[in-house]
Amino acid sequence: MKISNKITTGMVSVVSLAALAAGAAPAGAAPSAAPQAVAAKAGSAKVVMAPMAASGSCTGWKKAGSLPLKWSKVSDNCGHFGKPGLKMGYTWKVYKGSAICVKVRGFVNGKDKWYDAGCGKSGAIKVPWGNVLAAKEMKVKNAALFDWK
């Protein structure tokens, strides 16, 4: 049975995205007692909700994936304390797939606001955070696997 290159590439992308969503770890990694994520549907974007993470997993780069033609939402599930005048930084870099378009969440007067961070294979932006405790979130469009923080 012959399988075309397009189908194989598509299946590899789907399996990779599924592995990321399930929180797969490398074969040699130590097992963790991390709680399972729960998927929910919010509008047209898929949202993955999980309990707030321990402080050790709240630093450094996180892996994520996005779907083609839809806005996918990612969250670091960490509580970030703010203060008046604070700006929160977001950085991302695509390692598999095409350029992505990104919107990031910030806060103005205690209310969340989405900021357009542009499109590309990598980027960074700082947005107002203010006096809130919240998780960092990004909305991403186009098919890609990427790192972000």
N, CA, C and O atoms as a GROMACS GRO file, in nm:
protein
  596
    1MET      N    1   0.084  -0.117   0.000
    1MET     CA    2   0.000   0.000   0.000
    1MET      C    3   0.089   0.124   0.000
    1MET      O    4   0.175   0.139   0.086
    2LYS      N    5   0.068   0.213  -0.098
    2LYS     CA    6   0.146   0.336  -0.108
    2LYS      C    7   0.069   0.451  -0.044
    2LYS      O    8  -0.051   0.468  -0.066
    3ILE      N    9   0.141   0.530   0.034
    3ILE     CA   10   0.081   0.647   0.096
    3ILE      C   11   0.153   0.769   0.041
    3ILE      O   12   0.276   0.774   0.039
    4SER      N   13   0.075   0.867  -0.004
    4SER     CA   14   0.136   0.985  -0.065
    4SER      C   15   0.211   1.068   0.040
    4SER      O   16   0.185   1.057   0.160
    5ASN      N   17   0.304   1.149  -0.009
    5ASN     CA   18   0.383   1.238   0.077
    5ASN      C   19   0.294   1.336   0.152
    5ASN      O   20   0.318   1.363   0.270
    6LYS      N   21   0.191   1.390   0.085
    6LYS     CA   22   0.102   1.488   0.149
    6LYS      C   23   0.028   1.426   0.266
    6LYS      O   24   0.017   1.487   0.372
    7ILE      N   25  -0.022   1.303   0.248
    7ILE     CA   26  -0.095   1.237   0.356
    7ILE      C   27   0.000   1.207   0.472
    7ILE      O   28  -0.036   1.228   0.588
    8THR      N   29   0.119   1.159   0.441
    8THR     CA   30   0.217   1.128   0.546
    8THR      C   31   0.253   1.253   0.625
    8THR      O   32   0.255   1.251   0.748
    9THR      N   33   0.281   1.363   0.554
    9THR     CA   34   0.315   1.488   0.621
    9THR      C   35   0.200   1.536   0.708
    9THR      O   36   0.221   1.580   0.821
   10GLY      N   37   0.079   1.528   0.657
   10GLY     CA   38  -0.038   1.568   0.734
   10GLY      C   39  -0.056   1.485   0.859
   10GLY      O   40  -0.086   1.538   0.966
   11MET      N   41  -0.037   1.354   0.846
   11MET     CA   42  -0.053   1.266   0.962
   11MET      C   43   0.055   1.293   1.067
   11MET      O   44   0.027   1.290   1.187
   12VAL      N   45   0.178   1.319   1.023
   12VAL     CA   46   0.286   1.351   1.117
   12VAL      C   47   0.251   1.478   1.194
   12VAL      O   48   0.273   1.486   1.315
   13SER      N   49   0.196   1.578   1.124
   13SER     CA   50   0.157   1.703   1.191
   13SER      C   51   0.047   1.679   1.293
   13SER      O   52   0.052   1.732   1.404
   14VAL      N   53  -0.053   1.599   1.256
   14VAL     CA   54  -0.164   1.571   1.347
   14VAL      C   55  -0.115   1.495   1.470
   14VAL      O   56  -0.154   1.526   1.582
   15VAL      N   57  -0.030   1.394   1.448
   15VAL     CA   58   0.022   1.315   1.560
   15VAL      C   59   0.110   1.403   1.650
   15VAL      O   60   0.103   1.392   1.772
   16SER      N   61   0.191   1.490   1.590
   16SER     CA   62   0.276   1.580   1.669
   16SER      C   63   0.192   1.673   1.754
   16SER      O   64   0.220   1.693   1.872
   17LEU      N   65   0.087   1.730   1.694
   17LEU     CA   66   0.000   1.820   1.767
   17LEU      C   67  -0.072   1.746   1.880
   17LEU      O   68  -0.086   1.799   1.990
   18ALA      N   69  -0.116   1.623   1.853
   18ALA     CA   70  -0.183   1.543   1.956
   18ALA      C   71  -0.087   1.513   2.071
   18ALA      O   72  -0.127   1.517   2.188
   19ALA      N   73   0.038   1.484   2.039
   19ALA     CA   74   0.137   1.454   2.143
   19ALA      C   75   0.163   1.578   2.229
   19ALA      O   76   0.176   1.568   2.351
   20LEU      N   77   0.170   1.696   2.165
   20LEU     CA   78   0.190   1.819   2.241
   20LEU      C   79   0.070   1.846   2.331
   20LEU      O   80   0.086   1.882   2.448
   21ALA      N   81  -0.050   1.829   2.277
   21ALA     CA   82  -0.171   1.855   2.355
   21ALA      C   83  -0.182   1.760   2.473
   21ALA      O   84  -0.235   1.796   2.578
   22ALA      N   85  -0.133   1.637   2.456
   22ALA     CA   86  -0.141   1.539   2.564
   22ALA      C   87  -0.028   1.555   2.664
   22ALA      O   88  -0.025   1.486   2.766
   23GLY      N   89   0.066   1.645   2.637
   23GLY     CA   90   0.177   1.667   2.729
   23GLY      C   91   0.280   1.557   2.725
   23GLY      O   92   0.337   1.520   2.827
   24ALA      N   93   0.305   1.504   2.606
   24ALA     CA   94   0.402   1.395   2.592
   24ALA      C   95   0.542   1.443   2.628
   24ALA      O   96   0.577   1.559   2.605
   25ALA      N   97   0.620   1.354   2.685
   25ALA     CA   98   0.758   1.384   2.723
   25ALA      C   99   0.852   1.292   2.645
   25ALA      O  100   0.809   1.187   2.598
   26PRO      N  101   0.979   1.331   2.630
   26PRO     CA  102   1.074   1.244   2.562
   26PRO      C  103   1.084   1.108   2.631
   26PRO      O  104   1.054   1.096   2.750
   27ALA      N  105   1.127   1.007   2.558
   27ALA     CA  106   1.132   0.871   2.609
   27ALA      C  107   1.217   0.859   2.735
   27ALA      O  108   1.183   0.780   2.824
   28GLY      N  109   1.325   0.934   2.746
   28GLY     CA  110   1.413   0.924   2.862
   28GLY      C  111   1.373   1.012   2.978
   28GLY      O  112   1.441   1.012   3.081
   29ALA      N  113   1.264   1.088   2.965
   29ALA     CA  114   1.225   1.180   3.070
   29ALA      C  115   1.165   1.106   3.189
   29ALA      O  116   1.103   1.001   3.175
   30ALA      N  117   1.186   1.164   3.307
   30ALA     CA  118   1.129   1.106   3.429
   30ALA      C  119   0.978   1.126   3.428
   30ALA      O  120   0.931   1.229   3.380
   31PRO      N  121   0.904   1.031   3.480
   31PRO     CA  122   0.759   1.048   3.483
   31PRO      C  123   0.721   1.160   3.578
   31PRO      O  124   0.786   1.182   3.680
   32SER      N  125   0.614   1.231   3.543
   32SER     CA  126   0.569   1.339   3.630
   32SER      C  127   0.429   1.310   3.679
   32SER      O  128   0.356   1.230   3.621
   33ALA      N  129   0.394   1.376   3.786
   33ALA     CA  130   0.260   1.358   3.843
   33ALA      C  131   0.172   1.475   3.806
   33ALA      O  132   0.085   1.515   3.884
   34ALA      N  133   0.193   1.531   3.688
   34ALA     CA  134   0.116   1.647   3.644
   34ALA      C  135  -0.029   1.607   3.620
   34ALA      O  136  -0.055   1.499   3.567
   35PRO      N  137  -0.123   1.694   3.658
   35PRO     CA  138  -0.263   1.663   3.634
   35PRO      C  139  -0.295   1.665   3.486
   35PRO      O  140  -0.230   1.735   3.408
   36GLN      N  141  -0.395   1.588   3.447
   36GLN     CA  142  -0.437   1.581   3.307
   36GLN      C  143  -0.509   1.708   3.268
   36GLN      O  144  -0.584   1.766   3.348
   37ALA      N  145  -0.488   1.753   3.145
   37ALA     CA  146  -0.559   1.869   3.093
   37ALA      C  147  -0.698   1.827   3.046
   37ALA      O  148  -0.719   1.712   3.008
   38VAL      N  149  -0.790   1.920   3.049
   38VAL     CA  150  -0.927   1.893   3.006
   38VAL      C  151  -0.956   1.985   2.888
   38VAL      O  152  -0.937   2.106   2.899
   39ALA      N  153  -1.001   1.929   2.777
   39ALA     CA  154  -1.030   2.010   2.659
   39ALA      C  155  -1.174   2.059   2.665
   39ALA      O  156  -1.264   1.986   2.706
   40ALA      N  157  -1.195   2.183   2.623
   40ALA     CA  158  -1.329   2.240   2.617
   40ALA      C  159  -1.339   2.321   2.490
   40ALA      O  160  -1.237   2.362   2.435
   41LYS      N  161  -1.458   2.346   2.442
   41LYS     CA  162  -1.478   2.422   2.320
   41LYS      C  163  -1.531   2.560   2.359
   41LYS      O  164  -1.631   2.570   2.429
   42ALA      N  165  -1.466   2.664   2.314
   42ALA     CA  166  -1.511   2.800   2.340
   42ALA      C  167  -1.516   2.873   2.208
   42ALA      O  168  -1.411   2.907   2.153
   43GLY      N  169  -1.634   2.899   2.158
   43GLY     CA  170  -1.646   2.962   2.027
   43GLY      C  171  -1.591   2.871   1.921
   43GLY      O  172  -1.625   2.753   1.916
   44SER      N  173  -1.507   2.925   1.834
   44SER     CA  174  -1.450   2.843   1.728
   44SER      C  175  -1.310   2.794   1.762
   44SER      O  176  -1.253   2.714   1.687
   45ALA      N  177  -1.253   2.839   1.874
   45ALA     CA  178  -1.117   2.799   1.909
   45ALA      C  179  -1.120   2.690   2.014
   45ALA      O  180  -1.206   2.689   2.102
   46LYS      N  181  -1.026   2.599   2.005
   46LYS     CA  182  -1.014   2.494   2.106
   46LYS      C  183  -0.935   2.550   2.223
   46LYS      O  184  -0.829   2.609   2.205
   47VAL      N  185  -0.986   2.530   2.342
   47VAL     CA  186  -0.921   2.580   2.463
   47VAL      C  187  -0.882   2.460   2.548
   47VAL      O  188  -0.964   2.371   2.570
   48VAL      N  189  -0.759   2.457   2.595
   48VAL     CA  190  -0.716   2.351   2.685
   48VAL      C  191  -0.705   2.410   2.824
   48VAL      O  192  -0.626   2.501   2.848
   49MET      N  193  -0.786   2.356   2.917
   49MET     CA  194  -0.786   2.406   3.054
   49MET      C  195  -0.719   2.305   3.144
   49MET      O  196  -0.744   2.185   3.133
   50ALA      N  197  -0.635   2.352   3.233
   50ALA     CA  198  -0.569   2.265   3.330
   50ALA      C  199  -0.552   2.342   3.459
   50ALA      O  200  -0.556   2.465   3.458
   51PRO      N  201  -0.535   2.273   3.570
   51PRO     CA  202  -0.511   2.342   3.696
   51PRO      C  203  -0.384   2.427   3.687
   51PRO      O  204  -0.294   2.397   3.609
   52MET      N  205  -0.378   2.534   3.767
   52MET     CA  206  -0.259   2.618   3.767
   52MET      C  207  -0.136   2.533   3.797
   52MET      O  208  -0.140   2.446   3.884
   53ALA      N  209  -0.028   2.558   3.726
   53ALA     CA  210   0.093   2.477   3.736
   53ALA      C  211   0.176   2.517   3.857
   53ALA      O  212   0.162   2.626   3.912
   54ALA      N  213   0.263   2.426   3.897
   54ALA     CA  214   0.359   2.455   4.005
   54ALA      C  215   0.461   2.555   3.954
   54ALA      O  216   0.483   2.566   3.834
   55SER      N  217   0.524   2.627   4.044
   55SER     CA  218   0.614   2.735   4.005
   55SER      C  219   0.730   2.688   3.919
   55SER      O  220   0.778   2.764   3.835
   56GLY      N  221   0.778   2.566   3.936
   56GLY     CA  222   0.890   2.516   3.856
   56GLY      C  223   0.859   2.508   3.709
   56GLY      O  224   0.949   2.522   3.626
   57SER      N  225   0.733   2.485   3.673
   57SER     CA  226   0.697   2.475   3.532
   57SER      C  227   0.650   2.608   3.475
   57SER      O  228   0.604   2.613   3.361
   58CYS      N  229   0.659   2.713   3.552
   58CYS     CA  230   0.612   2.845   3.508
   58CYS      C  231   0.724   2.931   3.449
   58CYS      O  232   0.701   3.046   3.412
   59THR      N  233   0.844   2.877   3.441
   59THR     CA  234   0.954   2.952   3.384
   59THR      C  235   1.003   2.883   3.258
   59THR      O  236   0.979   2.764   3.238
   60GLY      N  237   1.070   2.956   3.174
   60GLY     CA  238   1.128   2.899   3.053
   60GLY      C  239   1.027   2.884   2.940
   60GLY      O  240   0.913   2.930   2.949
   61TRP      N  241   1.073   2.818   2.834
   61TRP     CA  242   0.995   2.802   2.712
   61TRP      C  243   0.891   2.692   2.727
   61TRP      O  244   0.914   2.591   2.792
   62LYS      N  245   0.775   2.714   2.666
   62LYS     CA  246   0.668   2.615   2.661
   62LYS      C  247   0.646   2.576   2.516
   62LYS      O  248   0.661   2.658   2.426
   63LYS      N  249   0.609   2.451   2.493
   63LYS     CA  250   0.580   2.403   2.358
   63LYS      C  251   0.431   2.411   2.333
   63LYS      O  252   0.351   2.387   2.423
   64ALA      N  253   0.393   2.445   2.210
   64ALA     CA  254   0.251   2.454   2.175
   64ALA      C  255   0.235   2.430   2.025
   64ALA      O  256   0.332   2.430   1.950
   65GLY      N  257   0.112   2.411   1.985
   65GLY     CA  258   0.080   2.391   1.845
   65GLY      C  259  -0.046   2.468   1.810
   65GLY      O  260  -0.128   2.498   1.896
   66SER      N  261  -0.060   2.501   1.682
   66SER     CA  262  -0.178   2.574   1.637
   66SER      C  263  -0.234   2.509   1.512
   66SER      O  264  -0.163   2.438   1.440
   67LEU      N  265  -0.360   2.534   1.487
   67LEU     CA  266  -0.432   2.473   1.375
   67LEU      C  267  -0.442   2.572   1.259
   67LEU      O  268  -0.441   2.693   1.280
   68PRO      N  269  -0.452   2.520   1.136
   68PRO     CA  270  -0.467   2.609   1.022
   68PRO      C  271  -0.606   2.673   1.018
   68PRO      O  272  -0.704   2.609   1.056
   69LEU      N  273  -0.613   2.796   0.973
   69LEU     CA  274  -0.737   2.869   0.947
   69LEU      C  275  -0.823   2.895   1.070
   69LEU      O  276  -0.938   2.939   1.055
   70LYS      N  277  -0.774   2.870   1.190
   70LYS     CA  278  -0.850   2.895   1.313
   70LYS      C  279  -0.758   2.960   1.416
   70LYS      O  280  -0.637   2.939   1.415
   71TRP      N  281  -0.817   3.039   1.503
   71TRP     CA  282  -0.742   3.093   1.615
   71TRP      C  283  -0.738   2.988   1.725
   71TRP      O  284  -0.842   2.945   1.774
   72SER      N  285  -0.618   2.946   1.762
   72SER     CA  286  -0.598   2.850   1.871
   72SER      C  287  -0.549   2.928   1.992
   72SER      O  288  -0.465   3.017   1.979
   73LYS      N  289  -0.600   2.896   2.110
   73LYS     CA  290  -0.560   2.967   2.231
   73LYS      C  291  -0.467   2.878   2.313
   73LYS      O  292  -0.494   2.760   2.333
   74VAL      N  293  -0.356   2.937   2.360
   74VAL     CA  294  -0.264   2.866   2.450
   74VAL      C  295  -0.249   2.949   2.577
   74VAL      O  296  -0.254   3.072   2.575
   75SER      N  297  -0.231   2.878   2.689
   75SER     CA  298  -0.215   2.943   2.819
   75SER      C  299  -0.100   2.877   2.892
   75SER      O  300  -0.078   2.756   2.878
   76ASP      N  301  -0.026   2.954   2.971
   76ASP     CA  302   0.082   2.893   3.049
   76ASP      C  303   0.030   2.838   3.182
   76ASP      O  304   0.106   2.774   3.255
   77ASN      N  305  -0.096   2.862   3.214
   77ASN     CA  306  -0.158   2.810   3.337
   77ASN      C  307  -0.082   2.847   3.464
   77ASN      O  308  -0.081   2.771   3.560
   78CYS      N  309  -0.018   2.962   3.462
   78CYS     CA  310   0.058   3.010   3.578
   78CYS      C  311   0.002   3.145   3.621
   78CYS      O  312  -0.036   3.226   3.536
   79GLY      N  313  -0.004   3.169   3.748
   79GLY     CA  314  -0.051   3.298   3.798
   79GLY      C  315   0.063   3.399   3.799
   79GLY      O  316   0.164   3.380   3.867
   80HIS      N  317   0.046   3.507   3.723
   80HIS     CA  318   0.147   3.613   3.717
   80HIS      C  319   0.093   3.736   3.790
   80HIS      O  320  -0.009   3.793   3.751
   81PHE      N  321   0.161   3.775   3.898
   81PHE     CA  322   0.120   3.892   3.974
   81PHE      C  323   0.165   4.017   3.901
   81PHE      O  324   0.276   4.024   3.849
   82GLY      N  325   0.078   4.114   3.898
   82GLY     CA  326   0.111   4.241   3.837
   82GLY      C  327   0.114   4.352   3.940
   82GLY      O  328   0.092   4.330   4.059
   83LYS      N  329   0.142   4.471   3.892
   83LYS     CA  330   0.136   4.592   3.974
   83LYS      C  331   0.111   4.707   3.878
   83LYS      O  332   0.136   4.692   3.758
   84PRO      N  333   0.064   4.819   3.926
   84PRO     CA  334   0.037   4.931   3.835
   84PRO      C  335   0.160   4.966   3.751
   84PRO      O  336   0.270   4.980   3.804
   85GLY      N  337   0.140   4.979   3.622
   85GLY     CA  338   0.248   5.015   3.531
   85GLY      C  339   0.331   4.899   3.477
   85GLY      O  340   0.415   4.920   3.390
   86LEU      N  341   0.308   4.777   3.527
   86LEU     CA  342   0.386   4.661   3.482
   86LEU      C  343   0.354   4.626   3.337
   86LEU      O  344   0.238   4.632   3.295
   87LYS      N  345   0.456   4.589   3.261
   87LYS     CA  346   0.437   4.537   3.125
   87LYS      C  347   0.482   4.392   3.124
   87LYS      O  348   0.590   4.360   3.173
   88MET      N  349   0.399   4.304   3.068
   88MET     CA  350   0.429   4.160   3.060
   88MET      C  351   0.484   4.130   2.921
   88MET      O  352   0.430   4.175   2.821
   89GLY      N  353   0.592   4.054   2.917
   89GLY     CA  354   0.654   4.019   2.790
   89GLY      C  355   0.612   3.883   2.738
   89GLY      O  356   0.595   3.788   2.815
   90TYR      N  357   0.595   3.874   2.609
   90TYR     CA  358   0.567   3.749   2.538
   90TYR      C  359   0.672   3.733   2.428
   90TYR      O  360   0.709   3.831   2.364
   91THR      N  361   0.718   3.610   2.408
   91THR     CA  362   0.814   3.580   2.301
   91THR      C  363   0.774   3.446   2.241
   91THR      O  364   0.731   3.356   2.313
   92TRP      N  365   0.787   3.431   2.109
   92TRP     CA  366   0.757   3.304   2.044
   92TRP      C  367   0.852   3.279   1.928
   92TRP      O  368   0.907   3.372   1.870
   93LYS      N  369   0.869   3.151   1.895
   93LYS     CA  370   0.949   3.113   1.778
   93LYS      C  371   0.897   2.980   1.723
   93LYS      O  372   0.882   2.883   1.797
   94VAL      N  373   0.869   2.978   1.593
   94VAL     CA  374   0.818   2.859   1.525
   94VAL      C  375   0.934   2.767   1.495
   94VAL      O  376   1.037   2.811   1.445
   95TYR      N  377   0.920   2.638   1.526
   95TYR     CA  378   1.024   2.542   1.490
   95TYR      C  379   0.975   2.440   1.388
   95TYR      O  380   1.056   2.364   1.335
   96LYS      N  381   0.846   2.434   1.360
   96LYS     CA  382   0.793   2.344   1.257
   96LYS      C  383   0.666   2.406   1.203
   96LYS      O  384   0.570   2.427   1.278
   97GLY      N  385   0.664   2.435   1.075
   97GLY     CA  386   0.543   2.491   1.015
   97GLY      C  387   0.569   2.630   0.959
   97GLY      O  388   0.683   2.675   0.947
   98SER      N  389   0.458   2.696   0.924
   98SER     CA  390   0.467   2.827   0.861
   98SER      C  391   0.464   2.938   0.965
   98SER      O  392   0.452   2.913   1.085
   99ALA      N  393   0.475   3.060   0.916
   99ALA     CA  394   0.466   3.176   1.005
   99ALA      C  395   0.328   3.177   1.072
   99ALA      O  396   0.230   3.132   1.013
  100ILE      N  397   0.322   3.228   1.193
  100ILE     CA  398   0.196   3.235   1.266
  100ILE      C  399   0.159   3.381   1.292
  100ILE      O  400   0.246   3.468   1.298
  101CYS      N  401   0.030   3.405   1.307
  101CYS     CA  402  -0.019   3.535   1.349
  101CYS      C  403  -0.056   3.523   1.496
  101CYS      O  404  -0.117   3.424   1.538
  102VAL      N  405  -0.020   3.623   1.575
  102VAL     CA  406  -0.030   3.613   1.720
  102VAL      C  407  -0.104   3.733   1.779
  102VAL      O  408  -0.083   3.847   1.739
  103LYS      N  409  -0.192   3.704   1.875
  103LYS     CA  410  -0.254   3.805   1.960
  103LYS      C  411  -0.222   3.763   2.104
  103LYS      O  412  -0.225   3.645   2.135
  104VAL      N  413  -0.193   3.860   2.190
  104VAL     CA  414  -0.159   3.828   2.329
  104VAL      C  415  -0.252   3.904   2.423
  104VAL      O  416  -0.306   4.008   2.389
  105ARG      N  417  -0.269   3.848   2.543
  105ARG     CA  418  -0.359   3.907   2.641
  105ARG      C  419  -0.283   3.997   2.736
  105ARG      O  420  -0.178   3.960   2.790
  106GLY      N  421  -0.337   4.114   2.757
  106GLY     CA  422  -0.287   4.207   2.856
  106GLY      C  423  -0.405   4.259   2.936
  106GLY      O  424  -0.518   4.213   2.917
  107PHE      N  425  -0.381   4.354   3.024
  107PHE     CA  426  -0.488   4.408   3.107
  107PHE      C  427  -0.478   4.559   3.116
  107PHE      O  428  -0.369   4.614   3.132
  108VAL      N  429  -0.594   4.625   3.106
  108VAL     CA  430  -0.604   4.770   3.123
  108VAL      C  431  -0.713   4.795   3.226
  108VAL      O  432  -0.828   4.754   3.206
  109ASN      N  433  -0.678   4.862   3.334
  109ASN     CA  434  -0.774   4.891   3.442
  109ASN      C  435  -0.844   4.764   3.491
  109ASN      O  436  -0.964   4.767   3.519
  110GLY      N  437  -0.771   4.655   3.501
  110GLY     CA  438  -0.826   4.530   3.553
  110GLY      C  439  -0.906   4.448   3.453
  110GLY      O  440  -0.954   4.340   3.488
  111LYS      N  441  -0.923   4.498   3.331
  111LYS     CA  442  -1.000   4.425   3.229
  111LYS      C  443  -0.905   4.373   3.122
  111LYS      O  444  -0.813   4.443   3.081
  112ASP      N  445  -0.929   4.247   3.078
  112ASP     CA  446  -0.838   4.192   2.978
  112ASP      C  447  -0.862   4.255   2.841
  112ASP      O  448  -0.974   4.292   2.806
  113LYS      N  449  -0.753   4.265   2.765
  113LYS     CA  450  -0.756   4.322   2.631
  113LYS      C  451  -0.658   4.244   2.546
  113LYS      O  452  -0.547   4.213   2.590
  114TRP      N  453  -0.699   4.210   2.423
  114TRP     CA  454  -0.612   4.135   2.331
  114TRP      C  455  -0.537   4.233   2.242
  114TRP      O  456  -0.596   4.322   2.181
  115TYR      N  457  -0.405   4.214   2.236
  115TYR     CA  458  -0.317   4.299   2.156
  115TYR      C  459  -0.264   4.221   2.037
  115TYR      O  460  -0.222   4.106   2.051
  116ASP      N  461  -0.265   4.284   1.919
  116ASP     CA  462  -0.213   4.222   1.798
  116ASP      C  463  -0.060   4.228   1.803
  116ASP      O  464  -0.002   4.336   1.809
  117ALA      N  465   0.004   4.110   1.801
  117ALA     CA  466   0.150   4.104   1.809
  117ALA      C  467   0.213   4.081   1.672
  117ALA      O  468   0.335   4.072   1.662
  118GLY      N  469   0.132   4.072   1.566
  118GLY     CA  470   0.184   4.057   1.432
  118GLY      C  471   0.197   3.912   1.387
  118GLY      O  472   0.153   3.820   1.456
  119CYS      N  473   0.257   3.894   1.269
  119CYS     CA  474   0.275   3.762   1.210
  119CYS      C  475   0.423   3.740   1.180
  119CYS      O  476   0.496   3.835   1.153
  120GLY      N  477   0.466   3.614   1.186
  120GLY     CA  478   0.604   3.581   1.154
  120GLY      C  479   0.645   3.449   1.215
  120GLY      O  480   0.567   3.384   1.285
  121LYS      N  481   0.770   3.410   1.189
  121LYS     CA  482   0.824   3.286   1.246
  121LYS      C  483   0.875   3.307   1.388
  121LYS      O  484   0.896   3.210   1.461
  122SER      N  485   0.894   3.432   1.428
  122SER     CA  486   0.935   3.463   1.566
  122SER      C  487   0.894   3.606   1.596
  122SER      O  488   0.868   3.686   1.506
  123GLY      N  489   0.889   3.638   1.723
  123GLY     CA  490   0.854   3.774   1.761
  123GLY      C  491   0.851   3.790   1.911
  123GLY      O  492   0.862   3.694   1.987
  124ALA      N  493   0.835   3.914   1.952
  124ALA     CA  494   0.826   3.947   2.095
  124ALA      C  495   0.746   4.075   2.109
  124ALA      O  496   0.744   4.160   2.020
  125ILE      N  497   0.678   4.087   2.223
  125ILE     CA  498   0.598   4.207   2.251
  125ILE      C  499   0.583   4.221   2.402
  125ILE      O  500   0.583   4.122   2.475
  126LYS      N  501   0.570   4.345   2.448
  126LYS     CA  502   0.538   4.372   2.588
  126LYS      C  503   0.406   4.447   2.590
  126LYS      O  504   0.384   4.541   2.514
  127VAL      N  505   0.316   4.402   2.679
  127VAL     CA  506   0.183   4.462   2.687
  127VAL      C  507   0.152   4.501   2.832
  127VAL      O  508   0.209   4.444   2.924
  128PRO      N  509   0.063   4.599   2.852
  128PRO     CA  510   0.026   4.638   2.988
  128PRO      C  511  -0.034   4.520   3.064
  128PRO      O  512  -0.116   4.446   3.010
  129TRP      N  513   0.006   4.503   3.189
  129TRP     CA  514  -0.046   4.394   3.272
  129TRP      C  515  -0.125   4.450   3.390
  129TRP      O  516  -0.231   4.398   3.424
  130GLY      N  517  -0.074   4.555   3.451
  130GLY     CA  518  -0.148   4.618   3.559
  130GLY      C  519  -0.152   4.537   3.687
  130GLY      O  520  -0.074   4.444   3.706
  131ASN      N  521  -0.244   4.573   3.773
  131ASN     CA  522  -0.254   4.515   3.907
  131ASN      C  523  -0.350   4.395   3.907
  131ASN      O  524  -0.457   4.402   3.966
  132VAL      N  525  -0.311   4.286   3.841
  132VAL     CA  526  -0.394   4.166   3.833
  132VAL      C  527  -0.309   4.042   3.859
  132VAL      O  528  -0.186   4.047   3.854
  133LEU      N  529  -0.376   3.932   3.888
  133LEU     CA  530  -0.314   3.800   3.896
  133LEU      C  531  -0.381   3.717   3.788
  133LEU      O  532  -0.500   3.689   3.797
  134ALA      N  533  -0.305   3.677   3.686
  134ALA     CA  534  -0.365   3.603   3.574
  134ALA      C  535  -0.260   3.522   3.502
  134ALA      O  536  -0.140   3.544   3.517
  135ALA      N  537  -0.306   3.427   3.421
  135ALA     CA  538  -0.218   3.345   3.337
  135ALA      C  539  -0.195   3.417   3.205
  135ALA      O  540  -0.283   3.487   3.155
  136LYS      N  541  -0.076   3.398   3.148
  136LYS     CA  542  -0.047   3.452   3.016
  136LYS      C  543  -0.119   3.367   2.912
  136LYS      O  544  -0.120   3.244   2.922
  137GLU      N  545  -0.179   3.432   2.812
  137GLU     CA  546  -0.248   3.361   2.705
  137GLU      C  547  -0.215   3.424   2.571
  137GLU      O  548  -0.195   3.545   2.560
  138MET      N  549  -0.210   3.338   2.470
  138MET     CA  550  -0.190   3.383   2.332
  138MET      C  551  -0.295   3.318   2.244
  138MET      O  552  -0.337   3.206   2.269
  139LYS      N  553  -0.338   3.391   2.140
  139LYS     CA  554  -0.420   3.334   2.034
  139LYS      C  555  -0.329   3.326   1.912
  139LYS      O  556  -0.261   3.423   1.877
  140VAL      N  557  -0.328   3.210   1.846
  140VAL     CA  558  -0.236   3.186   1.736
  140VAL      C  559  -0.314   3.132   1.617
  140VAL      O  560  -0.402   3.048   1.632
  141LYS      N  561  -0.280   3.182   1.496
  141LYS     CA  562  -0.346   3.135   1.374
  141LYS      C  563  -0.241   3.086   1.275
  141LYS      O  564  -0.136   3.148   1.261
  142ASN      N  565  -0.268   2.977   1.207
  142ASN     CA  566  -0.187   2.907   1.107
  142ASN      C  567  -0.124   2.783   1.170
  142ASN      O  568  -0.098   2.779   1.290
  143ALA      N  569  -0.102   2.683   1.086
  143ALA     CA  570  -0.051   2.554   1.134
  143ALA      C  571   0.098   2.562   1.165
  143ALA      O  572   0.179   2.590   1.077
  144ALA      N  573   0.133   2.536   1.290
  144ALA     CA  574   0.274   2.539   1.329
  144ALA      C  575   0.291   2.476   1.466
  144ALA      O  576   0.198   2.469   1.546
  145LEU      N  577   0.412   2.432   1.492
  145LEU     CA  578   0.456   2.393   1.626
  145LEU      C  579   0.554   2.502   1.668
  145LEU      O  580   0.644   2.538   1.591
  146PHE      N  581   0.539   2.553   1.789
  146PHE     CA  582   0.621   2.666   1.830
  146PHE      C  583   0.651   2.661   1.979
  146PHE      O  584   0.583   2.594   2.056
  147ASP      N  585   0.754   2.735   2.017
  147ASP     CA  586   0.790   2.757   2.157
  147ASP      C  587   0.746   2.899   2.193
  147ASP      O  588   0.749   2.988   2.109
  148TRP      N  589   0.706   2.918   2.318
  148TRP     CA  590   0.670   3.052   2.362
  148TRP      C  591   0.694   3.068   2.511
  148TRP      O  592   0.700   2.971   2.586
  149LYS      N  593   0.707   3.193   2.551
  149LYS     CA  594   0.717   3.224   2.694
  149LYS      C  595   0.665   3.365   2.717
  149LYS      O  596   0.664   3.412   2.830
   0.00000   0.00000   0.00000
